[in-house]
């Protein structure tokens, strides 16, 4: 709810830049009070430039921010809403037993000038100029700014950082990433749609995801996420029962992405699946495929063992078996951005 975010920002103590990409910029916002309904005084805030008139990715314009020598590409309201709603659905479908596949969405909607004014006061000089630029653009009706607020992942690093520092367990984490991509599809019916190494985060010491193995993967950035069609989901579930994970990966890579011109090209899916280099399908021997299937299946077995070892929890006055943790469950979505936009006032 907006009231929770307002209270949190009113007591804001610091605003720290985290990262930026072509579609948005993220900040770590820390307050003196807990965010309502959580045990955290820190959230991740993503800011996106919105344009309600965009009808395809061909018409997205770049917005220049001189303070950071940076450009952000405009995003349509519908694409931004899609990102927020899907992340919320994925979290709700996967959050039982504390092993969600993505961060929890706390709020999304339009950024209001008053909130930016408060962020300006608590940010460093360099980024306060950025917030002032945003504020001026909003007040001059040059653009709208969407904000997606989510729980902050403490002690997580991107797989990109792990590869960059030459982590000796790269192979282990690479197979965890592959298993996560498949589990997301099987458990929720969605694909994250943008599997580069900065979008898969790991807590290297967390042992609550796989039985007997440290390493907790999680997805971020659902800007290219999409629901998998029924025909492909039927094939995925059949292949999952057959433990043919290689073929599941091929189906997931064929899904069209809403915020991209084309689906992933199978021949170019390199570093997430096949050790950072482009390996054409013709070079994937049966030995390599069997090794991939066996390694991913081992991780699924460790996921099953972990859930079977946990006490049963009651959901809606009935007990759900631990072995059925991959069964999708119903979900409620958060309020739509269009409703929030219609109610917005400057």
N, C-alpha and C positions, 0 to 999 in steps of 0.2 A: 504494500500500500504506500501511496505517496506520503502519508503522514509519518510513516516509519522512517522513510528516507529524509524527510524534512527535519525530524528530530535528530537524526544521526548527523546530518550536515551542520545543524545549528551548534552542535557540540564538537565539531571537527577540530582536530589538533594538528594534523599534517596531511599534505597531499604530495605524493612522490610519483614521478614518472616511471612507468614500467617498460613499455614498448610501443611501437606503432607499426602499422602496415598500411597498405594502400587504402584499406576500407575503414580504418579506425585507429584510435589511440587509447591506451589504457593507463590508468593511474591506480595506485594503492592509496586508499583513503582511510585514515585512522581517526577514531573519535574517542572521546572520554567516556562514552556510554556504549552499551551493547546494542547491536542492531536488533530490533524487535524480533523475537522468536528465535534468536540464535544465541550462542555463547561466544560471539566474536565482536571485538571492537574494531576490526579491520575488514574492509570489503574491497573488491576489485571493481572499478568503474570504467566501462568502455564508452567512448564518445564517438558518434557516427554522424556525418553530414547527410541530411535527408533532403530529398527533392521529390515531392509527390507527383510531379509531371513525367518522371522517367517511365518509359514503357518497354525498354530493353536495355541490355548492357551496352549497346552501341551509343546510347545517348547520355551516358554518365560523364559528367565533367569533373575536372580536377579543381579543387579549391586550394589556393596557395596561402600558406601561413608564413609570413616573412620572419616572425619571431623565432621559429624553429627551422627555417629554411626547409620546409616540408610541405608536401601536398597530400590531401586526403581526397579520395574519389567519392563523389556523391552516390548515395544508395537510395533506392526507392523505398517508400514506406512499406510496401508489401514484402520486399526482401528482408528488411530489418525485422518486421513482425514475424516472418517465417523463421528467422534465426532464433529469436527469443522464445517463441512458442515451442519449437522443436526441442530446444535445449531444456525447457521446462518439462515437456513430456518425457524426454529421455531420463531426466533426473527422477521424476515421479515413478516411472516404470522400473527403475533400477535401484531405488534408494533403500529398499527394505534390507535389514541386516547390515546397514552401514557400508555397503559396497557399491555406491552409485558410480556410474560410468562418466559423469561430468559434474561440474560444480553446480550447486543449487542457485537457481535464479531468485533474487530477492526483489527486484523491481525492474520494470522497463517502461519507457514512455518518453515524453519530450523533456529536454533540459530547460529549466526556466531561468530567466535572468537573475533572479534573486539567489538561486543556488550557485550560479557562476560567481557572483559577487563574493559569496562566502568562501568559495574555493580559492579565489584570487588572494584573499587575505592569508591563507594558510599554505600556499605553495611558494616555491623558491622564485627568485626574481625572473629567471628565464621563462619559466612556465606560467607565471602570473601574466606575462605579456601575451602568451598564447590564449589564456582564458579571456583576456581583455579583447583580443581580436574576435574570438567567438562571440562574446557579448555584443560587440559592435555589429557584427553580421546579423545576429538575431534581431536586434533592435531596428536595424535598417531593412528588415524583411528580405535580406539576401539569401538566407537559408534557415532551415530548422535543424536542430541538433537533437538526435536521439541518444538516450543513455540506457545502457544495460548494466545493472548492478548485480553482482553475484558474490558468493562466498569466496574469500581469499584462500588460496591453497598454500598453507605453510609447509616449508621443507620440501617443496616440489621443484624440480628443474626440468627443462625441456630436453627431449631426446637429442636435439641439435647441440645443446651444451654438453651433453654426455659424450657425443661423438667427437666434438671439438676438443675436449680434453682427453681424448683417447682412453675412454673407459675400457678396462680389461674385460668387462662383462657385456660387451656390445651384443654378442650373439644372443645371450639370454634375454636382454631387453628387447631385441628385435623380434624374437618369437613372441614375447609378451605383447608387443604392439600388434602383431598379426592376430593373435588370439583375441585381443580386445576388439579389433575391427569386426571379427566374425561374431563375437558375443553380442556386440551392439546390434547387429542385424537380427540375430536369432532371438534376442531377449526383448527388443523393442520394435522391430520392423523398420528401422531407419538406418541410413548410412550417413556418416559424418561428412563425406564427400570431398575432403581436402586433407589427405593423409601425410602432409609433409612433416618433417621432424620437429618443427616448432609447435605443432598442434597436438602432440602427444607428450604429456607430462608424466614424470615418475617421482615417487618418493622411494628412494633406494633402500631405506631401512624399515619401511612398513611391511609387516608380515601378516596383515589381515586380509589379503586378497587371495593368495595361493597357500595351500597347506604345505608348510615346511620350506617355503622359499621367501626370501625378502625381496620386495619390489612391488610397488603399487602403481599401475598405470591408470591414466585418466585422460579423457578427451577435453580439449577446449576448442572454441571457435566453430560455431555451427552455421556460419554464413552460407555454406554450400550444401548444407544437409538437405536430405530429401527422403520421403517415404518410399520404400521399395514396393513395386507393384505386386499384386497378388500372385500372378503367374511365377515371377521370379522368387517370391517368398516361399511358394510351394516347393520349388526346386531346391532352394536353400535348406529348407527343413528336411527334405528327403536326403540331401547330401550330408547334412549334419548327422543324421542317424547312421549314414554309411561311413562317417568319419572321413569324408573326402573334402578336406578343407581347401585344398588347392583349387578345386572347381568353384567353391563358394567365393573365393577371392576374385576369380575371373568374373563372376556374376556381379559382385559388388562394384568392381571397377568399370562395368559397362553402364552403370546408372547415370542418367543425365543429371547435371547439376544446375540448379535454378539461377545461380549467380555467375555462371561460366558459359562460355560459348559452346563447349563440347564436353562430352563425358571424358573420363580418363581414357587415354589410349593404352591398350593393354601392353603394347611393346615398349612403352616408356615408363611404366610403373617400376621405378628402379629402387631407390634406397629403402623404402619401407619394407618391401617384400624380398628383394633378392640382392642384399649386400651392397647397396649403393651404386650398382652399375646396371646399365640397360642390358638385360639378357633376353634376347628374342625367344619366343616360345619354342622354336626349333632346337634351341640349345638346352632346354630343360629336360634332362634325362629322367627316366623313370626312377632311377636311384635318388636323384635330388628331390623329386616330387614325393616319393615315399618318406624320405627323411623329413621333409617339411610337414607332411601329414602326421607322422609319428610325434614330432616335437610339439606341435600344436595340441594333439590329443592328450599328451602328457600333462599339459597345462590345464586343459579342461578337466582331467581327472583330479588334479590337485584342487581345482575350484569345487568340484563335487564333494571331495573329502572334507574340505573346509566347512561346507554348508551342512553336511551330515553330522559333523562334530558339534554343531551349535544347537542349543536348546530350541525347541519349536516355539514360535511366537504366534499369537492369535491375531488374525486380521478379520475384522467385520464379524466377530462372534463365531469364527470357525478356525480350525488349525490348518495351516498350510504346510505340507511336507517339505522338508529341506531339500529333497532331491529334485523338486520342481522349480528351482530358482530361476531357470531360464524361461519359464512360462510368462508371456507378457500379461500385464494387468492393466485395468482401466486407468484413465488419467484425466485430470482437470487442467485446463489451460488457464494461464493468467489473462488479465484483462487486455483487450486488443488495443493496439496503438491508435487505431482510428478513433475509438471511443475517448481515449486520453487526449487525442489531438483536438477533438471537437470541444472538450471541456477545458482546454488550455487557455489561459489568459495571461497577457503580458502586462 
